[in-house]
Amino acid sequence: MAELKRYRYLFEQMVRRELRQKYQGSALGVAWYIVNPLVLMAAYYLMFGVIFKVAKHADYPLFLMVGLVVWVFFSQSLLSSAPSLLDQGALIRKAPFPRETIPAAVVTVQAVTFLVVLGLVAVVTLAIRGSISPAILLLPVLLVALYGFALGLGLIVSVLHAHFRDVAPILSAALLPWFFLSPIFFAPGDITDKAAARFAMEWVNPIAPFIEAIRRVLYDGHAPSLAALVYVLAAAALALLAGRALFTRLQGELAVIV
C-alpha cells in the first residue's frame, strides 16, 4: 500500500491518459458507453417482451438495462485488462513502478464510465419504479465490491496474458456464453423451479450475485439478502487476494516478456 501511495501520481496520470484516449475525437464521449446496453436492451425487449412475450417483469426495459450496464462494466474491464501490460510494454521496460497500476488504471477508467452511466440509469429507474428506499444506502458497498472483483480478475488476466498470449482470445470467447448464462434478461426463478438449477444460476456464476444484488436495490427497492451481501464481499476479497498473489508471483519477468 505504501508503494502504491508513493506512485499515486503515476496512477492518476495513467487514468487521465486512458480516459483521453478512450474518447479522443468522439463527439458524444462517455455517451457512447450507453449505446451498447441500449442496443442490447432494445433487442432483448423486442425478443422477450414483444415477440415471444415471456418477460415476467414490469418495466422490463429497466430490468434489462440495470443488468446490462453491470455486465458491460465487468466484461469490458476484463477485456481491457488482458492486453494492458503488453500495451504498456515500453514503460515497463524503462521505469520501475508497481506494475499493478497498469491494469488498475484500465479497470478504474471503466469504473468511471460505468458510474456515470449507472447514475443515469438509476435516476430513471428510481423515478419510474418508485423504488427508492433505505436499501439504496447499500449501493455504494455493492459497487465497491464489484470494482474490487473486477480489479482482482483484471490483475489475473493481465499477467496471464503477458505470459500466455492465448488468454485474451479465450476470455473473449468465454464471455459470450457467460453473458447468456448470467441473469441479465431473466431472473433465475423465471426459467426453472428446480432448486439445484436455481442454485447453480444464482451462486455458481460469480457475476450473478452482483447483478442480482444491484438490481434488487435499484429495480426492486429492497436490500439484497444477507447471503448475497456476504457473497459479493467475499468474492471481491478473494479475487483481490488471488489477483495480487498471482501478479506478484509472475511480474518478475514482465520486463523481459513484454
KAPEFEN-V771468 format. One record per residue. N is the residue number from 1. RES is the residue in one letter. PHI is phi in degrees with one decimal (* if undefined). NEAR is the number of other ideal C-beta (glycine too) atoms within 10 Angstrom. D_LAST is the distance of its C-alpha to the last C-alpha in Angstrom with 2 decimals. Layout:
<<N/RES/PHI/NEAR/D_LAST> <N/RES/PHI/NEAR/D_LAST>>
This chain:
<<1/M/*/5/25.01> <2/A/-63.7/5/25.99> <3/E/-67.5/10/22.44> <4/L/-65.1/14/21.73> <5/K/-64.3/8/25.07> <6/R/-62.6/11/24.24> <7/Y/-102.7/16/21.25> <8/R/-60.0/10/23.27> <9/Y/-62.2/8/23.53> <10/L/-61.8/17/19.79> <11/F/-61.3/19/19.73> <12/E/-61.0/13/22.76> <13/Q/-67.7/13/21.33> <14/M/-63.8/22/18.25> <15/V/-64.4/19/20.80> <16/R/-61.9/12/23.03> <17/R/-66.5/12/20.48> <18/E/-61.0/19/19.41> <19/L/-65.1/17/23.15> <20/R/-64.3/10/23.93> <21/Q/-67.0/10/21.37> <22/K/-62.9/18/22.45> <23/Y/-117.5/16/26.05> <24/Q/-64.1/8/25.96> <25/G/77.7/5/28.79> <26/S/-97.2/10/30.09> <27/A/-74.2/7/33.79> <28/L/-94.1/10/33.87> <29/G/59.8/13/30.75> <30/V/-63.1/16/30.44> <31/A/-61.5/13/33.33> <32/W/-63.5/13/31.06> <33/Y/-64.3/21/29.60> <34/I/-91.2/21/33.04> <35/V/-63.9/10/33.54> <36/N/-59.7/15/31.65> <37/P/-60.0/22/33.62> <38/L/-65.9/15/36.80> <39/V/-64.2/11/36.42> <40/L/-63.6/19/35.73> <41/M/-60.0/23/38.61> <42/A/-62.8/12/40.95> <43/A/-65.6/12/40.07> <44/Y/-74.2/20/40.57> <45/Y/-65.6/18/43.64> <46/L/-62.5/11/45.12> <47/M/-72.7/14/44.45> <48/F/-92.5/19/45.44> <49/G/-98.2/18/47.70> <50/V/-113.5/10/49.59> <51/I/-74.6/9/49.54> <52/F/-89.8/9/49.55> <53/K/52.1/9/50.71> <54/V/-106.3/12/49.18> <55/A/-65.8/19/47.70> <56/K/-109.9/14/49.46> <57/H/-121.0/18/48.34> <58/A/-65.7/10/50.11> <59/D/50.9/14/48.16> <60/Y/-57.2/17/45.71> <61/P/-58.0/18/43.46> <62/L/-71.2/21/42.81> <63/F/-55.2/27/42.19> <64/L/-64.6/27/39.56> <65/M/-63.7/27/38.00> <66/V/-60.6/24/37.36> <67/G/-65.7/28/35.55> <68/L/-66.7/24/33.56> <69/V/-63.9/27/32.34> <70/V/-63.7/27/31.11> <71/W/-63.8/22/29.38> <72/V/-61.2/21/27.68> <73/F/-60.9/25/26.23> <74/F/-62.2/26/25.04> <75/S/-67.0/21/23.57> <76/Q/-68.1/20/21.92> <77/S/-62.2/26/20.38> <78/L/-69.7/25/18.69> <79/L/-65.2/17/17.77> <80/S/-77.7/21/16.32> <81/S/-70.8/29/14.44> <82/A/-52.8/27/12.67> <83/P/-90.6/18/10.24> <84/S/-63.0/23/10.39> <85/L/-68.6/26/7.23> <86/L/-67.2/17/5.38> <87/D/-64.0/15/8.50> <88/Q/-105.8/20/8.30> <89/G/-58.8/15/5.12> <90/A/-62.2/9/8.07> <91/L/-67.5/15/10.01> <92/I/-62.9/21/7.97> <93/R/-73.0/11/7.99> <94/K/-97.1/9/11.60> <95/A/-133.0/9/13.42> <96/P/-84.3/8/14.31> <97/F/-166.6/17/15.15> <98/P/-62.3/15/15.27> <99/R/-64.5/25/12.00> <100/E/-61.6/22/14.49> <101/T/-63.4/21/15.75> <102/I/-70.2/27/13.13> <103/P/-64.7/31/14.27> <104/A/-63.6/22/17.66> <105/A/-65.4/24/18.04> <106/V/-64.2/29/17.35> <107/V/-66.2/28/19.93> <108/T/-65.4/22/22.27> <109/V/-60.4/22/22.36> <110/Q/-62.6/27/23.36> <111/A/-67.5/20/25.86> <112/V/-60.8/15/27.46> <113/T/-64.9/21/28.10> <114/F/-59.2/24/29.25> <115/L/-65.4/14/31.75> <116/V/-63.0/15/33.23> <117/V/-68.6/20/33.79> <118/L/-62.5/22/35.00> <119/G/-60.4/10/37.39> <120/L/-66.2/15/38.94> <121/V/-63.8/20/39.20> <122/A/-64.6/21/40.66> <123/V/-61.0/11/43.33> <124/V/-65.3/15/44.46> <125/T/-64.2/24/44.41> <126/L/-65.3/18/46.31> <127/A/-70.1/10/48.81> <128/I/-77.5/13/49.58> <129/R/-80.9/16/49.45> <130/G/61.7/9/51.12> <131/S/-101.1/20/48.81> <132/I/-70.0/14/48.27> <133/S/-157.8/13/49.19> <134/P/-58.2/9/48.38> <135/A/-62.2/16/45.60> <136/I/-61.5/15/43.56> <137/L/-66.6/10/43.00> <138/L/-82.5/17/40.70> <139/L/-59.4/15/38.39> <140/P/-57.3/9/36.28> <141/V/-63.0/15/35.84> <142/L/-64.6/23/34.69> <143/L/-69.8/18/32.24> <144/V/-63.8/14/30.71> <145/A/-63.6/23/30.43> <146/L/-63.4/24/28.82> <147/Y/-62.1/20/26.24> <148/G/-62.2/20/25.53> <149/F/-63.3/26/25.32> <150/A/-65.6/28/22.85> <151/L/-65.2/25/20.72> <152/G/-59.7/24/20.77> <153/L/-68.1/24/19.77> <154/G/-62.8/29/17.11> <155/L/-61.4/27/15.48> <156/I/-65.1/23/15.83> <157/V/-69.1/24/14.50> <158/S/-68.3/33/11.41> <159/V/-74.0/28/10.28> <160/L/-68.0/20/11.72> <161/H/-67.5/22/10.07> <162/A/-63.9/24/6.51> <163/H/-91.0/13/8.38> <164/F/-127.8/11/10.91> <165/R/-71.3/13/10.53> <166/D/-85.3/9/14.31> <167/V/-63.5/18/14.53> <168/A/-61.1/19/14.73> <169/P/-64.2/11/17.42> <170/I/-64.1/14/19.24> <171/L/-61.0/19/19.37> <172/S/-59.6/13/20.68> <173/A/-69.8/10/23.30> <174/A/-71.6/11/24.29> <175/L/-68.1/16/24.96> <176/L/-66.0/10/27.76> <177/P/-65.6/9/30.07> <178/W/-60.5/17/29.11> <179/F/-59.5/17/30.45> <180/F/-73.9/9/33.73> <181/L/-89.6/14/34.18> <182/S/-91.2/23/33.85> <183/P/-78.5/21/37.08> <184/I/-95.6/26/36.38> <185/F/-104.3/24/39.32> <186/F/-153.3/21/41.39> <187/A/-103.1/19/42.28> <188/P/-52.0/17/42.28> <189/G/-71.5/12/46.06> <190/D/-73.5/14/46.45> <191/I/-116.0/14/45.59> <192/T/-155.6/13/46.73> <193/D/-106.0/7/49.33> <194/K/-76.5/9/48.11> <195/A/-62.0/8/46.95> <196/A/-64.9/8/44.29> <197/A/-67.8/12/42.72> <198/R/-64.8/15/42.84> <199/F/-61.5/11/41.30> <200/A/-63.3/15/38.34> <201/M/-68.2/21/37.87> <202/E/-86.0/18/38.27> <203/W/-122.6/14/36.45> <204/V/-73.6/9/34.24> <205/N/-74.0/16/32.18> <206/P/-68.7/17/30.30> <207/I/-85.7/24/30.22> <208/A/-58.1/21/33.93> <209/P/-61.6/25/35.42> <210/F/-66.6/28/33.47> <211/I/-62.4/22/34.79> <212/E/-64.1/24/38.26> <213/A/-67.7/24/38.51> <214/I/-66.4/24/37.51> <215/R/-68.5/24/39.78> <216/R/-64.3/21/42.58> <217/V/-71.5/26/42.54> <218/L/-80.7/28/42.35> <219/Y/-83.0/24/44.14> <220/D/-92.2/16/46.63> <221/G/75.3/17/47.13> <222/H/-124.4/13/47.01> <223/A/-73.4/17/44.96> <224/P/-66.5/23/42.68> <225/S/-64.0/13/43.99> <226/L/-60.8/8/43.36> <227/A/-61.6/11/41.47> <228/A/-66.3/19/39.10> <229/L/-64.4/17/38.61> <230/V/-63.7/12/37.89> <231/Y/-59.7/21/35.52> <232/V/-65.4/25/33.30> <233/L/-67.9/16/33.23> <234/A/-67.1/13/32.48> <235/A/-63.6/20/29.77> <236/A/-64.0/21/28.04> <237/A/-63.7/14/28.39> <238/L/-66.0/14/27.19> <239/A/-63.2/21/24.12> <240/L/-66.2/17/23.20> <241/L/-64.7/11/23.96> <242/A/-65.9/14/22.07> <243/G/-62.9/26/19.00> <244/R/-64.1/15/19.12> <245/A/-64.4/13/19.81> <246/L/-66.7/15/17.04> <247/F/-62.7/23/14.43> <248/T/-60.9/13/15.96> <249/R/-70.0/9/15.96> <250/L/-102.2/17/12.33> <251/Q/-73.4/18/10.63> <252/G/-60.0/9/11.42> <253/E/-98.5/11/8.57> <254/L/-59.9/21/5.77> <255/A/-61.7/14/5.99> <256/V/-91.7/8/5.85> <257/I/-88.4/14/3.81> <258/V/-90.7/17/0.00>>
